[in-house]
């Protein structure tokens, strides 16, 4: 869900995804290459993202990942499920209904 959410904003390469998550979460969430790249490959195999090699002005090639239409639909469904889960957990944690 995190990868799809980031790629919905803009195309990114692997290291950029990891660095963005690390920065935005102030280090609370850090991806290691051993877990990020398998996740990217899985999403690519499921056709939720698409990787394209791009060469920059420096001559360096990087594989940029783009979210697909299927990826956007999947993300929306996952976000709805996430919101429901967060609501349910908050009900219990906050004891909103005042019952034990």
ABEGO torsion letter per residue (X at the ends): XAAAAAAAABBBBAAAAAAAAAAAAGGABBBBAAAAAAAAAAAAAAGABBBBBBBBAAGBBBBBBBBBAAAAAAAAAAAAAAAAAAAAAAAAAAGAAGBX
